[in-house]
Amino acid sequence: MIIKNGFIFCDDGVFRKMDIEAQNGVITAIGDSLPRQNGKSVDAKECYVVPGLVDIHNHGAMGADFSDGTPEAFEKIARFLLSCGVTSFLGTTMTVPAKQLSDVCEIARPLANAIFPDRAVLRGIHLEGPFFSQEKRGAQNPEYILAPDLSLFKSLYEASGENVRLIAVAPEVEGGLEFIKEAARLCTVSVAHSTADYVTAGCAFTLGASHVTHLYNGMSPFNHREPGIIGAAFDSEAYVEIISDGVHVHPVIVRAVFELFGDDRVCLISDSIRACGLVDGQYDLGGQTVTVVGRTATIENNSLAGSVSPLTDCMRRAVEFGVPLTGALKAATINPAKSIGLDAEIGSLSIGKRADMLVLDQDLRLMHTIFGGAELP
């Protein structure tokens, strides 16, 4: 497989007009006027060639939720994501009963990192909950919120076959800081659904947390006298997620986050729910009823309940909001891969990495998807 004449998004964050070649599922050459091989070629003239997108916070799509805990649900989500140009993702749970979480982890175990030609690769599990603050729970089910429990987390980690790659926790809850210190030895720890002040959040980052879940949502505001989690994250080296769907944060906040944190630390996420890809109506999320109208999903108390926009749309909207294309692409590819420790294999167009590539036209419409070196029909 060779892609000719495209503007390649190189791993230094610069577009260059070059060719890119893949063999045996990996990128093997990038350069000017590469010779055509006997295999398939794609003419990407006047188009961008970018890495497959990496969505590390995705609950579901097309009527399926990762917390459903069935191979059929996982497959439905993964097929939809690949059709949108998302080639790798973390299946993200909600705050549900501990037994249900354990079942999800066990069922996901044999599917983690398995390669199917028509599905985005499930790179692992993101446990969003149940170790949260009641006050900032958002659309998380209050009935199942627990104090941070290291033994429960370790049992879930083991049930998953050590495929939990991201765990979200409120550090101010009793036992939260001790939990973070130990959990960070096993996976990426994110500060989330939390009332933590600047000092407490700073302690969390010092003890090993290195990520913040959907910045501005599920936390105290960035106040000039009480900077809270956002201020502490700024003073750390943590990665920060943002949902650029035009609903969860104002466009100016999207631009400001990239200015404040730099385009090497922002991770665009979808936070999509089972309603993604479907029509307006009522859906279930973690045992609560969600009402979807347009791009907005809410539970009964009017709290936002995830998004109905795939990551591809969130990336496009970030650009519409004024984020430079190079920054938005980093935030949807290499940054999330780095945050969960998978950047050696995915997230950028580098020789030796998996050949997951998208060809986008000048309006960022998806023209071709090359998945593991093969063009999707």
N, C-alpha and C positions, 0 to 999 in steps of 0.2 A: 504494500500500500504506500502510495506517495501522494502528498498534497502539494500542488504546484501553484506558484504565483500569488500566494496569499500574504497578508500582513501577519507575520508570526508574532504572538505575544511571548517574547523571550523570557527566560527565567530571571533576568535582571529588571523586568518590568517595562521593557521598551518594545515597541512594535518595529519589526524589520521585515522588509519584503524579501522572503526567502522560500525555499521548499523544505518540506519535512517528510521524513521517511519512517515507516514502521515495519518491523519484521518480527514474527513470532510473538506478537502482542506487546512489544515494547518499542520505544522510539530509538532508532538506530542512527539517524543522521539528520542534521539541520544545516542547510547551506544554500549557496547560490547555484541555480541551474543543476540540481541533482539529476543524474541520468535516470530516465524512465526504466522501470523494471517490467517484468512480464505480468506482474499482478495489477490490481486495480489502481487507478489514479483518479484524483478529484482536482478539477480546476477551480481554484479559489480566487480567481482574479477579482480585484476590488473588494475582497472580503477579508474579515478578520479570522485568524485561526487561533483558538484559545483553548486552555485546558478544560476538560469536563468539570462541571461544577460540583462542589462538595458541600452538602447540606448536613450540618452536625446537629440540627435541632428541628426535627420533623416528626410530627405525631401521626400523620396519615394523609390519605387522599382517596378519592373515588369510592367513598362509603366504607373504607377500611381504616382501622386505627391500630397502631402497633400494640396498644394495650389489650386488643382483642386476643392476642396471644395464639394466633393460628397461622400455620404455613400459608393458608389461602390469603389471609389479610396481608402478610408480609409480601407475598408475591404481587398482589394487586397494587400495593404502594410502590414497590420497586419497578414494576412495569410502567406505571404512570410517570415516575420520576425520570426514568431513562428517556421517555418520549419528550420530556421537557428539557433535556440536556443535562440533567443531574446524573452523574455517573457513579458517585459514591455518597453514602449517607449513613448517619447514625439513627437507628430506630429509637424514638424517644417515648418514654412511658409518662404516665400521669400519676398523681397521688391516688393510688388505688390500694386495696387490701394487700398485705404483705404476701399472702399465698398467691394472689394473682401475679404479683411482680415475680415471684419465684417461678411460676409456670411460664411466664413470658421469657424469662432468661433461659430456662431449660429448652424451650421449644426453639428459641433463636440460636442456641448453641451450635447445632450442626450447619446452620445456614450462614453463620458469620464468616465473611470473606470467601464464601463459595461464589464461583463465577458461572453465571447463566447468560446466554447470548442476548436475551431480551429483557434483562432486569438490571437496574442499578445495583451496585455491589453494597450489600449490608456490611459496613465496616465495623460494626459493634453496636453497643447499647449506650444510650444516654438516659440515665435515671434522673428525671426531673421530679424530685420528691421521693419519699414523703417527708423529708426533714426540713420543714419550713415554718415560718412564722404565720400564725393564724391571721394576724392583722394585715399582712401583705400577701395573702394566699391567692388573690386574683380569682381565676377560674379553677383552682385546685380544690378538690372536694374536702371540706373541713373535717368530715367524719373520719378521714384516714390519715390526717397529718400526725406525725410522730416526732418525738424528740430524737435528735441524732443518735443512732444505735449502730455502733461499729460492728457488733456481732451479726446484726441483720444485713448490713452492707456486705460483710465478708461472705456471708452465705449466698447472697445474690451474685456476688463476683464469682464465686466458685461454681454456682449453678450455671452461669453463662459461659463457663469454660475460660474464665479470665478475659472475657470480651466486653466487660463494662469499660468504656473509654472515657466517660464523663459522668460525674455525679454532682448534682446541684444541692446546696445546703445553705441554711440561714445561720451565720456564725454566732449571732447573739443569743440563740436559743441555748438553754442549759446543755452543756456538753459539746456545743458546736465547734469550739476552737480545738478541743482535744480530738474530736472526730476528724477535722480537716487535716491536722498534723499526720494522723495515721493513714487516712484514705489517700492522701497525696502521694504516698509511697507506691500506690497501686494504679492510680489513674489520674486524669486531670480533674481538679476540683473547681467548681464554679460557685460564686456567691449569688444567691437567688432568693426571690420572694422573702425579703428580709427588711427589718427595720434598723439594721446595724448603722451605728453612727460612724464617723470618720475614723475614730480610734479603733473601734472593734473591727471594722473592715480592714484597716491597715494591719492589725494583728493577724487577720485571716490570710492576707497576702504574704506576710512574713513567715507564717507557718506552712505555707505551701499552696494555698489557693492561687490559681493563675488565670482565671477566667471569670467573666461576669455574664450572667444570663440576661437576655433582652434588656439592655441598658435603658433606663428611665421607667421601665414597666416593672411593677412588683418591688418597688423600693422607694425610699424617701426622695424628694426632689433635690436637685443640685442647688442648694441654697448658699448665698454668699457668706453666711455666718456658720452654717452647718452643712458642709460639703458632702457629708455622708459617703455612701459607697462609691459614687461617681468621682468624688474628689480623691478618695483613697486609691481608686483604680488608676486615676491619672498619675498619682505619685508612685505607682508600682510599675511593673512591666507586664501586667495582665492583659490578656486579650479581652475585648468586649464585643458582645453580640448586639446587633441592632436589627429590628424588623422594619425594612424599608418598603412597606406596603402602602404607604400613604394614609394609614389609619392609626397605627400604634404610636407614631411620633410625627410631628410636623416636619415638612421638608427642610426647613431651616435648621432643625435639630439634627437631621441626617448630615447636612453639610458641616454643621458645627462639630459633630462627633469625629468626622474625618480630620478636621482641622485640629481638634484638641488632642486626639490620640495618635494621629498619623495613619497613613494607609497601610502600615505594616502591622497594626494591632487590632484593626476592626474586622469583625467577622459578620458578614451578611448571613442571615438565617431566614427561613420561611416561617417557622413555628406553625406549619400548616396542620390542619385538623382533617377529619374524615370528609368534611364538606368540600374540601379543595377539589376542583374539577367538576363539581355538581351545581345544581340550580339552587336558588334561594329556598329556604325552608327550615325545618327543625331537625336537629341532629343530636346525637349523644356525645358527650365528652366526659370521660371519667365518672359516669353515673349521673351527670347533670345535663339538663336540656339546654341546647345551644340554638339560638335563632340567628339565621344568616339572612342579611339584607344587603345586596350589593357586595362590597368588599369587607363588610363589617360583620363580625360574629360576636354575640354577647350571650351571657347567661342571664338568669332571672333578675339578678340585682344590677344588671347593666354593665358588669365588669366585662372587659374584652376577653375573648376566649380563643386565643390563637388567631391564625390568619387563614384565609382561603386563597392565598397567592403562592404559587410555586416560587422557588428561589430564582428561577430565570426571570420572572416578572419583577421580583424585588431588586435584582441587579439592574434591570432596565430602568426601573423607577428611580433608583439612586442616581443614575446618569441624568435622567430627566430633571431631578432635583438640583443638579449642579455639581455632582461629584464627578471628577475626571474619570474617564472610562478605565484608565489603567488602575486607579485606586479601587473602583468598584469591582474590577476583575480580581485583583488581589484578595479583596474581602470575600469573594465567593469561591475562591480556589485555594491558593497557597496558604493564606492565613488560617482558615479553619483546619487545614491539613496539619499545619505546624502545631496548632493548639492541642490537638489530640495525638501528636506524635507519629503522623503518617506521611510526613512530607518527603521521606526518602523514596516513596513509591508513587505518590499521586500529588496533584495540586499545581504542577507546572510542566512546561514542555521542555524537558531535559533528556539528554541521551541516557538511556537505561531505565527511565521511568515508564510506567504503564502507558500505552498509547490510547488514552482517552482524550479525544479532541473534538471540538465543535467548530464548525464553519458558520460564522454569522455575517449577514450582510451589513451594509452601512447603517441600517436602522435597527441593528441588533436582533434581527429575526433569524431564527435557527434554520439554516439551509441544509446542513449535513451533520450527522453525528457519527464519529468514528469511535468505536467501543472495543477496546482491546485490539486495536489495529484493523478492525473490520468495519466497513460502512454499514450502518443499519438501513434496512429497506425503507 
